[in-house]
Amino acid sequence: MTVSDTPTFSFTAQSEALVVGKAGIPTKVYFSAEDQSGSYILNQASIEDYLGPNWRDTLITNDNSTWWYLAGGSTAPDEVVKIHPNYLTSLNDRFNNWTPPYYRVRAQAVRIIGGYTAFFSGWNVSSANIRDDRISSDGYDYADVEFTSSNAVVTAQYKYYTVTYSTTIPSGSWPMAGSVTIPSGVTLTGSSGATLSFPSGSSLTVNGALSGGGMDLTPSSGTWTGVVVNTSGASVANCTISEATLPLNISGVSSATISGVTINNSNFSSGEAVSVSGSSPTISDLTIDGQSGSANGVAYTNTSGGTLSNSTIESLGAGQGITIQGNSSPTISGNTIEHNYYHGIACWSDGTGIPDIESNTIEYNGLDGLMLDQSAAYLLNDQSSDNNVGIYCENGSVISTGGQSQAGGNTITNNTDGIGATTNSTVSFGDYTGRWYDGTCNSIYGNTTYNAYASNTSSITAGYDWWGQSPPDASKFWTDNSSSTIDYTEALSSQANCPISGSAAQEVTLSGKTISGGTTPSGNDPASLFQFARQAREEGEYGIATAAYRILLQDSISSPQKERALFRLFNVFQLSCDSTIHRRPGYLFEIPW
């Protein structure tokens, strides 16, 4: 079936088709109505059939009697409405220089014509004048009309494939005739219970805004392509995309906003649920719930960036949660990536790209939590658990975590292997650089075979990390030969003993800490803290004493008091045999902060 993109609904001024009255006031209504095929006509002959035998009583006014309406309940056709002649004076400004009678016409902003959803696109007039064209919140477009001859025609124009005006889709099923475009500056707003259904191979291109309101986007039968975003500044929010082959395709945009989108019941077996190519969108609260044939969740390619946050990507039966390639550097933060067939996050041949991967939960994936091949990445406060390898690097890949005097804060646990590096790869997971503790305070423990392994000229530097026990179990580390190294010699004595004071890994606080007899510090004043710390040290509560002395060193106390606190803290380290204390040439000692 060939469908024109310009279906119309006409109001035609003929002769005096009806002369009816109410309360003794004569009113003339000139119109007939027909759809684009001419199959529906409302005129004098059919008015009684449509409205019933009491049609004369259905000519009513609104509360202020300004407009006369032809009424017929919720199923009435679009209307021509005559202005009450008693109110012409009060409406003189609106109808200045017009010759009465004056009319207002209205047409639904969205309606079914010829079996398909059509969007109002404007008025076309012949032998008439029109002004004040406007869409109201009630779902109709209104315009004021002056008919200038008896054969005047006012036509409500519609388009199947373009949303010309910002429009709200009411609840219900709305079949599309084909692919639809929302232009820049136009918003299509959905309603709860509304469903837009698209033919096979069609798509919805959003260059303006789609504010779904819980709306469903589905195929008419089988599958459809999905939503396309290829204009900067576009937005897609609060909708569900189902049974699409490429549910969300974002291409060539410097900015776009995606929020509250759910993708489900879609295989996308040859690609991904969300494709980001040459773009930097802001994506949040995305849910991708895959199925057995689903490939990758979100794929970044072609120097893409932007952010992906607070999202869930799960159950992809034939792919990875997130893939990053082609010099792309997105920020991936606060997401849950789980139960995917291959890797949670995979970076392949990413060139100069360095994705920022922070505060994600990556778990129960079939292969690795995070996999890098010829790529680099920065990690912070991530948790990778219950995967094959928590973090795996190969073919010259590089991973770093934290920063200058910043804790890494990553947890790698309950995997088959914790950290793996092979074929000229480098993992920096905590180090002391002579002045700063960089990327320390990670927790790598409880992994079944190895907590860390390195092979084929690779290296893992993981100082000042927690390995599940002190000292670490040497059998949990493996290298293939002397050309590969793992440096874990400066291990933390406890998970809480982070050398970076105030970091995410350890807050310096005495809240809830007590010593003999339930004693707690009476305050944070220097005298109380010194007394409390000394008593804790004497009772062997070295962790409590350390926290108290560190608070003193951070507070604004005199130099002699700082020297005293520093000396006492050094003494606590000696008594506790804490390995985070360092003696170095040129220094009496050095305390990790």
N, C-alpha and C positions, 0 to 999 in steps of 0.2 A: 504494500500500500504506500503510495506517495503522499506525503503530508506537507502541505504548504506551511511556511513559517509565519504566515500572517492571517490567521483566522480572524473573523470580524463578527461583531454583534451590533446590529444597526437599529437606530431609532429614526423613523421616517415621519416627517410632518406631512400628512395627507390632507384630506378634507376634514370636516368636523366628524370624525368617526364616532365619537361618543359625546353626548351632551347630558351630563348628570348633575345632580345638585345635592346639597346637604344644608339644612337650616335655611333654605330659601335662597342660597347664594349660587348663581349659575357659574359653572366652571367648564372650560373647554379643554379637552385633552387630545392633542394631535400626536398619535404615534402608532406604529406597528413595530414588532420586534422579530428578528430572524437570525439564525446562526449562519455560518459561512456556506452551508449547503442549501439554505432556504427551506429546510425541513420543519422549522418551527415558526409559526406566524401567530402573533397575538393581535387580534383586531376585533371589530365589533361582533363578528360572527362567532368568534371563539371565546370571547371574554366570559360569557356565562358558563361555558363548559369548564373553563380553567378555575374561576373563582367561586362557582356555584350560583344558585338562584338568588342569593342575597348580595350580589356583587355591588349593587348601588350603595349598600351600607359600608363597603370597604374603602370608600374614599374618605380618608380621615386626615386630621391635622395632628401636628405634634403639640406639645404643651403650650407653646406661645403662639400657635396658629400662624406662624410665618410661612410654612411650606405646606402644600397639599401633596399627599402621597397616594399613589395607587398601591394598595396593600394586598398581600395575598399570603401572609405567613412566611416562614423561613424558605419555602421553595418558590417564592415569587420570582419572576424574571427581573432582570435589571430594569430600571425605571426611568421614565421621564416625569418630572415633577413640576407642576405649574405653581408659580408664586401667587399667593393670595393678593388680589388687586387692592384690598384695603391697606396693604403694607408697602405699597410702592414708594410712598413718600419717605418712609424710614429707611428704605434701601436705595435712596437716590444716589448716594456716593458710589455704591457698587455698580449701579446701572446707569451712570451718567451718560447722556446722549444716546441712550437706547430707546427704541420704540416698543411699547408693550404689545403683546404679552411677553413676560419673561419666564424662563424655565430653568430648572436645574436638572441635569442628567447625572445618573450615577451608574457605575459599572463595577462588578467585582474585580478586585485586584488580581485574584487567581481563580480560575474556574476550569471545569472540564468542557472542552469543545471537541466534538468529533472523537470522543473516547480518550483524549489526551489532555494533560495539564497544560493550560495556556496562561501566560502572564500578561497582564495589561501593559500596553506599550504606548498609549496616548489616544487622543481624539482626532478624527478627521471629519471636517464639516464641509457641507455644500449648501449654499443659500442660507447661511446662518453665521452668526458671530459667537465666539466662545471666549471665556476668560475664567480666571481663578480655578485652574485645573489643579487638583490636590488630592492626595490619598489620605484617608482618615484612618483612625485607629480601629474603626469598625470593619475594616477589610474592603472598603469601597473607595473608588476614585470618584470625586465629585467635580463637576464643572458647571458654570452658569452659561446659559445659551439664549440668544435672541434669534428666533426664526424669522427670516426676511422674506420668505415666499412659501406658498402652499406645498411646493415640492422639495422642501429642505430635507437634508439628510445629515444626521449626526451619527458617526460610526465610532464605536469603541473598538480600537485595534488591539490585537493580542499577538504575542510571539510564543512559539513553542520552545525555541532554543536559546532565548536571551531574556534575562530578568532585567527589564529596563528600569523599573522603579524599585526602591526598597519596599519589600513586601513580606508579610507574615503568612506562613503556611498553616492553616488550621489543622486540627486533629483529623485524622482520616487517611485514606490511601490515595496517592496522587501519582498516576502513571505518567512517565515522561515519553514524549514522542521520539527522542533521540538524545544526543549529547546536549548539555545545557551549560551556558556561561553566565557567571555573575560578574559584570564589569566592575572596574575600579570605581569607587565611590558609591556602590550599591550594596545593600545588606539584605540577604535572604535570611529571615528569622523563622526558625521552626517552633513547633509546639510539641509538648508531650503527647504521644499517641499519634504523631504524624509520621507517615512513611512515604518517601520518594522512591519509586521503583524505576529502574533504567533498563532499556533493551540490551541485549548481548552486544558487547563491543563498544558501548557508549561510555561517556564519562561526565563528570561535573567539574568544570574549570572554575576555580575561584580566584578572580583577580581583585575582587572587593572583599566582602566579608560573608562568611557563613556562620551564623549564630544558631546552633542547632536546637537548643532548648530541649535536648533529649530525643531529637528526631532520628529516625532510622533511614539509612541509605542502602538500598538493596537492589538486586536485579529483578526484572519482571519474571524471568525464568532463567535457570542455569546460572551463569556468572555475568558480571559486567566488569569494566576496567577499573574504575575507582575515581578518586578525587585528584585533580591536577592543580598545582600552585606554581605559576611561572611569572608572577608579577610581584615586585617588591612592595611590602606593606600590606599584603593580603593576610587574612586571618581565617582560621577554621576552628570552631569551638563547639564542645558539648554535643557531639553526635556519635552515632555508631555506624561503622562501615562494615557491611557483611558481604561475603561471597564475591569478593573482588579479586581480580588477578594481579593488580598492582594498586592496593588500597589507597596509598597516599604518595604522590609523586611530586617532589619539590625540586625545581630545576631553575638555575640561573638567577636566583634572587639574593639580594644583599641583606634582606630582612623579611621575615614572615613570622607570624605567631600561630602556634598550634597548641591548643589546650583542651583537656578534657575529652579527647577523642578515644574511642574504643574500637579496636579492629578485631573481629572474631569471625568464626565460621568461614575462613578464607584459607585456601591452600597456598597461593602465590608460589607455586612449586618451582618456577623457573627464575624467581627473582627475590623480592623482599616485600615486607609489609609497608615500610616507609623508605623511599629512595630519596637521598639528599645529594644532589649533584651540583657542584659549583655554587653552593648556597650556604647561607649562615642563618638558619631559622632559630627561633626560640621555641623549644618544644617542652611542654610540661604536662604532667598528669596524663600521660599517654598509657593506654593499656593495650598490649598485643597478646591475645590469647590464641595460640596456634593450634594446629591439629596435625594429624599424622603426615600429611604431605607438605606442610608449610616449610619454606626455606628460611631465609634470614629475616630477622626482625627489623632493625634499622641499619641501613647501609650508607656510609659517608664516602663519597668519591670526588675526584676532580677538584682538589683544593677547597674542600668544604670546612666550615667551622660552625659557630653557633653553640647552643647549649641543649642538653637533654637532661631533664631533672624530674625527680619525684614520680617516676614512671615504673611500670611493671611489664617485663617482657618474659614470657614463659611458654613452655610446652610447644616449642617449634620442633616438629617431628622429623625435619630433614635439613636443619641448618644451625646457624649460630644466633645468639641473641643480638649482638651488634658487630658489624664489620666496619673497619676503617682502612681506607686505601687512598693512594694518589695524592700525597702531600696534604692530607686533611688533618686538622687540629681542633676537633670539637672538645668542649668541656662536658664530661659525662659525670653527673653527680647525683647522689641520693636516690639511686634507682635499685630495684630488685630484679636480678637477671637469673632465672632459675629454670631447671628441668628442661633444658634445650639439648638437642641430640648431639651436637658437636661442642663448640666452645661457647663460654659465656660472652666474652669479648675477644675478637680476633683482629689484629693489625697486620696487614699483608703489604709488603713493598710500599710503605707509606712515605718513602723519600724524606723530604725535609719536614714532614708533619710531626708534631709532638702533641698528641692528645693528652688532655688533663683529666685523669680518672680519679675521682674523689668520693669517698663516703658511700660507696656502693656495696650492696650485698650480692655476691656472686656465688651461687651454690647449686649443688645437685645437677651440674651439667655433665654430659656424657664424656667429654674429653677434658679440656683445661678451663679453669676459671678465666684466666687472661693468657692469651697466646700472642707472641710477637714473632714475626718472621720478616727479617730485613726492615725493622721498624724501631721506633723509639717511643717511650711513653713516660709520663710522670704520674706517680701514684701518691695518694694521701688518704689515710684513714679508711681504707677499703677492707672488706672482709671477704676472703675467698675460702670456702669450705665445702667439703663433701664433693669435690671434683676429682678427676684423675690426677692432674697436677694443678696446684693452686695458682702458680705463676710460671709460665714456661717461655723461654727465649731461645731463638735459634737463628743461624745465618747472619751474624753480626748485629743482632738487636741489642738495644741499650734500655735499661730501666733505671730510673732514679726515684727517690722518695724524699719527702720533706724538703728542707732547705737549710740555710744558714741558721743555726741555733733553733731549728724547728723540728719537732718530732715527726717521724713518719706515721706512726700510729696504726699501721696495717696489722691485720690478724690473718694468718694463714694456718688453718687447722683442719684436721679430720679429712684431709685429702689422701690419696695414695702416696703422692710426693708433694712436699711443700713448695720449694723453689727449684726449678731446673734451668740450667744454662748450657747450651751446646753450640759448637761451631762458631767460635770467635765472638761469643756474646758476653755482655757485661751487665752485672746486676749490682747496683749500689743501694744497699739496704741498711745504711747506718755506718758512720765513721766519725772519728775525731781528727780534725784537720790541723791541730796545733793550737787552735784558739776556740773553735766552735765545734759543737756536736751537731752534725748534719744528718737528718733523716733517721735518727735513732729511735729506740723505744717501740720497735715492732715486736709482735709476738708470733713466733713460728714454732709450733709444737703439735704433738698429737697426730702427726701424719704417719701413715702406716709403714711405709718402707724407709724413705729418707725425708728429713726436714729440709735438706738441701743437697743437690748434686751438680757437678760441673764436668764437662767433657769437651774434647776437641778444641783446646786452647781457649777456654772460657774462664771467667772469674766471677766470683760472688764475694763482695765485701759486705759483711753484716755484723758490724760491731755495735755493742751496747744494745743488743736485742735480747729478748727473753725466749729461751728455747725449751721451756717446760720444766727444767730442773737446773740446779746449780751444783757443780759445773755441768755443762751440756753433755749429753750422751754422745761420745765420739762415733759410735756405730751408726748414728743417724745422719752422717755426712759422708759423701763419696765423691772422689775424683778419679778419672781414668788414668792419669799419669801426672808427672811433675809439671807439665805445661798448663794444666788447669789448676786453679786454686780456689779455696774457700777460706776466708778469714773471719772466724767467729771467736777469736781468742779473747776479746774484751766483751764477755757476755755479762748481762745483768744478773745479779744474784737473786732478784725477785721480779715479778711482773710489774710491781708498783715502784720499783727503784729506778725510775727514769732520771737520767742526769740533767734533763732540761726542765728546770723548775717552772711550774705554772703552765706547762704544756698540756695538750689534750690528754697525754698519757698519764700525767700525774699532777693533780692540783695540790699545792702546798697548803694544807689546812689541818687544823687540830680538831675540827668538828667531830664530836663523838669519841675522841680519844681519851682514855683514862689510864691511870697507873695505880699503884698500890692503894687499896682502900677506896677506889672509885674517884681518886683525885683528878680534877680537871683544872686547866689553867684558870686563874681567877680573872684574867684579862689578857689583852695583847700588849700591855705596857711592858717595857724591857725588863723591869725587876721581876714581874710575875713570870715572864717567859723564861728568864735565866734560871729561876728557882725550879720551875716545872721541868725544864730540859735537864738540869743537873740531876734531879731525882729520877727521871726516866732513865738517864744514862747509868746511874748507880744500880738501878733495878734490872738492867739488861734490856730495857725497852728501847732498842737503838733506832727503830723506825720512827717512834714518837719523838725521841730526842732530836733526830735529824730534822724532822719537820719543824720543830720549835726553833732550832738554830737557823734554819733557812728563812723562817719568817723574820727573825731578828735581822738577818743580813739584808733582807729586802726593805725593811722599815728604815725610816729616817732616824738613825741613832748616831751617836758620836763615834768618831774614829776609834778611840780606845775600846768602846763597846763592840764595834765591828771586829776589831782584832781579837778580842776575847772570844766572841762567838765563832770566828773562823778557827781559832786554835781548838776550841772545844769540839767543833764539828770534825776537824781532822782527827781528834782523839777518838770520837765515836766511830769514824771509818776504820781506824786501826783496830779498835776493840771488836768490831763486827766483821773484820776481814773483808770489807767491801771492795770488790775489784774495780769499782768506778773511780777510785782515788788514784792519781797518777803522780809519780815522781819523774821530773824531767830535768835535764841539765840546765842550769841557770835559774831554777826555781826551787824554793824550799819544798813546796808541794803545790798541787793544784786541785781545787775542788770543782767538780762538775755542777753546773747550775741547771 
